[in-house]
């Protein structure tokens, strides 16, 4: 596959049967005809030609999926409502919890997703992005 964009679902489908005889290259990263011809020969010979960016993206996705999988059903409920843009008060009302409980649950979510507080990042937004990633 020679693609202009990295599509994780295509990469997963492509790799689900193994890595022999497959290729996934990004057009803007193929340096020239010789590199493309070499990749085609490798795939034809039963090898593989996978752009390192594709591999990196899939590894990050796997780690994110594993971290989300560690969330309890209650934590998933809270994160789902946070992803809808709700405040802690709104989440608490929807789940019949106190705001203090919602704060504690979001703290556990941040810890499980390895989201540390820094001046340059917003953990709530990062948690929502992890939840919303469709890939």
N, C-alpha and C positions, 0 to 999 in steps of 0.2 A: 504494500500500500504506500503510495506517495501522496501525501496530504499537505494542504496549506495550513491546517489547524490540527492541534492535538485534541483528539476526541477520546476520552478515557473509555467510553463504552465500546468503541470500535477496537481499541487496543486490547481490552479484556476479552472481547469476542474472538479476536484474532489469536490471542495467546492461550485461550482456554483449551485448545487441543494440543498444546505443547509448543516448543520454540523451533522445531525443525522445519525448514523450508518456508519460513515466513520472514517478512520484512515490513517495517513501519518506519518510514523516513519522512522528515518534514522538509518540504520544498525549499524553504528559505535557509536551511542548514546544509543542504547538499552543495558542496563546494564547486562541483563541475561534472562534466560528462564522465570523466575517468572514475570518479568516486561512485557515481550512480551505476556505471557498468560493473564495477567491482562488487557492489552490493547485489546486483542482479545475478552475477555469477555465483556468489556465495549462497544465495537463496536457492538457485537452480540446483546447486550441488547438495542441497539438504541442510545447509547451514542457516544462519539467521543474520539479519541486518536490522537492528533496532536502534533508533536514535537514543542517545543517552538521556535526553530530556523526557522522552516517553517513559523510560524506566524510572527516572527520578519521580515523575508525576505519579506513577502507579504505586511506588513505594510510599510516598506521602499519603496517598489516598488510603492505602491499606492501614497505615498507622492511625489515621483519623477514624476509620471504620472501627478499629480495635478499641480506641479510646471511647467512642460513642457507645460501643457495645458494653462497656463497663458501667454505664449509667443504669441506675435502678429505674423501674417503671415510673416512680414518683418524680425522679430527676428528669426523665424524658418528658413527662407531662409539663413540668415547669419550663423546661427549655423550649418545648413546642409553643407554649403561650408567649414566652419571651420573644421567640422568633416572629410571632404575629405583631410585635411592637408594643406589647402590653407592659404596663408598669408593675412594680411589685404589688401594689395595692390591687390592681386588676387581676393579677395572677392569683393572689390570695383569695379574692372574692370568688373567682371561677372555680377554684379547687377546694373552697371551704377551709382555708388555712389562715393562720395569722400572718401578718407581714413579716414578723420575726422568723417564722418558720420558712417562708419563701427566701428570706435573706440567707438563712443557714443552708438551705438546699442549693441556692445559686453558688454559695461558697464551695460546697462539695463538688458541684459541677465544674467550677473553675479548677479545682484541685485535680479532679479526674482527667480533665482535658489538658492538664499541664499548662495552664494559662496563668502566668505570674503577672503581678501588677507592676507596670512601669509607667514612667511619665509619657512615653511615646505610644502607648497602646491602650485600648479600651477592652477589657476582658469580656464584657457583656456582648460587644459587637463581634469579637473573635469567636465566642461560643456560638452565637447565632450563625455566623458564617460556616462553622464546622457542621452545624445541624442542617443548613440549607444546601450544602454542596450536593448537587444531584449526581455527581460522578461517583 
